[in-house]
Structure formats: structure tokens, C-alpha cells
Amino acid sequence: MADPAPGSTHDAKAIRLTGLLEHFPNTPPVADKGYTGLGMITPERKPAHGELTENQKQYNKTMRVIQNCFCIILVR
């Protein structure tokens, strides 16, 4: 484990500093929007001055289900 980053460190920067992503070269981890752009599986962001398509909205709903399942598994 890496040392904790200061509280003001953005999630994306913090995970890059740990080197954790190097352990997932072939299977990108599922993450929240804070990790967008790092090659992880993340929800779609609403574009500036735009809306998500229906497919993007459905994708985000599916992502929430997956993330909730992981939370349930980790809590047990």
C-alpha cells in the first residue's frame, strides 16, 4: 500500500501516484467519474452544454448496478 495522499489530492492523481493501475494491464478496473481518462471503466459524463443520450443514460444505470454489487460484496 502507498502512503495516503493529502486530502486535497484529486482521485485521478492519487491513483496515478500509487502505481496501482500498472497491476491491471489487461482488465481495466471499474471506477467512478473521478477516474475518467485513466483507461478505467467509468460512467459517461454529461457534455458541457449538452445532455447524455439514452444509451449513455442506460450505460450509467448499468454502471451504478455494478458498483453497488461491488459495494455489497466488499461489505460482507
CYANA upper distance limits for C-alpha pairs under 8 A (distance plus 0.5 A):
  1 MET  CA     18 THR  CA      8.35
  2 ALA  CA     18 THR  CA      6.22
  5 ALA  CA      9 THR  CA      6.80
  5 ALA  CA     14 ALA  CA      6.84
  9 THR  CA     13 LYS  CA      7.12
  9 THR  CA     14 ALA  CA      6.71
 10 HIS  CA     14 ALA  CA      6.67
 10 HIS  CA     34 GLY  CA      8.27
 11 ASP  CA     15 ILE  CA      6.74
 11 ASP  CA     34 GLY  CA      6.43
 11 ASP  CA     35 TYR  CA      7.10
 12 ALA  CA     16 ARG  CA      6.81
 12 ALA  CA     34 GLY  CA      6.76
 12 ALA  CA     35 TYR  CA      5.54
 12 ALA  CA     36 THR  CA      8.31
 12 ALA  CA     38 LEU  CA      7.94
 13 LYS  CA     17 LEU  CA      6.70
 14 ALA  CA     18 THR  CA      7.03
 15 ILE  CA     19 GLY  CA      7.17
 15 ILE  CA     20 LEU  CA      6.89
 15 ILE  CA     21 LEU  CA      7.77
 16 ARG  CA     20 LEU  CA      7.59
 16 ARG  CA     21 LEU  CA      7.58
 19 GLY  CA     23 HIS  CA      8.26
 20 LEU  CA     24 PHE  CA      8.18
 21 LEU  CA     25 PRO  CA      7.79
 24 PHE  CA     28 PRO  CA      6.35
 24 PHE  CA     29 PRO  CA      7.66
 28 PRO  CA     39 GLY  CA      7.07
 28 PRO  CA     40 MET  CA      5.46
 28 PRO  CA     41 ILE  CA      6.78
 29 PRO  CA     40 MET  CA      5.84
 29 PRO  CA     41 ILE  CA      6.56
 30 VAL  CA     40 MET  CA      6.47
 30 VAL  CA     41 ILE  CA      5.14
 30 VAL  CA     42 THR  CA      6.65
 30 VAL  CA     67 GLN  CA      8.04
 31 ALA  CA     35 TYR  CA      6.83
 31 ALA  CA     40 MET  CA      6.91
 31 ALA  CA     41 ILE  CA      6.46
 31 ALA  CA     42 THR  CA      5.70
 31 ALA  CA     43 PRO  CA      8.44
 31 ALA  CA     67 GLN  CA      8.34
 32 ASP  CA     36 THR  CA      8.03
 32 ASP  CA     42 THR  CA      5.86
 32 ASP  CA     43 PRO  CA      6.96
 33 LYS  CA     42 THR  CA      6.20
 33 LYS  CA     43 PRO  CA      6.42
 33 LYS  CA     44 GLU  CA      8.08
 33 LYS  CA     45 ARG  CA      7.73
 35 TYR  CA     40 MET  CA      7.37
 35 TYR  CA     42 THR  CA      7.52
 36 THR  CA     40 MET  CA      7.39
 36 THR  CA     41 ILE  CA      8.47
 36 THR  CA     42 THR  CA      6.58
 42 THR  CA     63 MET  CA      7.99
 43 PRO  CA     59 TYR  CA      7.69
 43 PRO  CA     60 ASN  CA      5.67
 43 PRO  CA     63 MET  CA      6.79
 44 GLU  CA     52 LEU  CA      8.36
 44 GLU  CA     56 GLN  CA      6.78
 44 GLU  CA     57 LYS  CA      8.39
 44 GLU  CA     59 TYR  CA      8.11
 44 GLU  CA     60 ASN  CA      6.88
 45 ARG  CA     52 LEU  CA      8.13
 46 LYS  CA     50 GLY  CA      7.10
 46 LYS  CA     51 GLU  CA      6.15
 46 LYS  CA     52 LEU  CA      5.93
 47 PRO  CA     51 GLU  CA      6.81
 47 PRO  CA     52 LEU  CA      7.68
 52 LEU  CA     56 GLN  CA      6.20
 52 LEU  CA     57 LYS  CA      6.67
 53 THR  CA     57 LYS  CA      6.75
 54 GLU  CA     58 GLN  CA      6.69
 55 ASN  CA     59 TYR  CA      6.60
 56 GLN  CA     60 ASN  CA      6.67
 57 LYS  CA     61 LYS  CA      6.81
 58 GLN  CA     62 THR  CA      6.76
 59 TYR  CA     63 MET  CA      6.69
 60 ASN  CA     64 ARG  CA      6.76
 61 LYS  CA     65 VAL  CA      6.98
 62 THR  CA     66 ILE  CA      6.82
 63 MET  CA     67 GLN  CA      6.59
 64 ARG  CA     68 ASN  CA      6.48
 65 VAL  CA     69 CYS  CA      6.67
 66 ILE  CA     70 PHE  CA      6.89
 67 GLN  CA     71 CYS  CA      6.80
 68 ASN  CA     72 ILE  CA      6.75
 69 CYS  CA     73 ILE  CA      6.72
 70 PHE  CA     74 LEU  CA      6.56
 71 CYS  CA     75 VAL  CA      6.60
 72 ILE  CA     76 ARG  CA      6.96
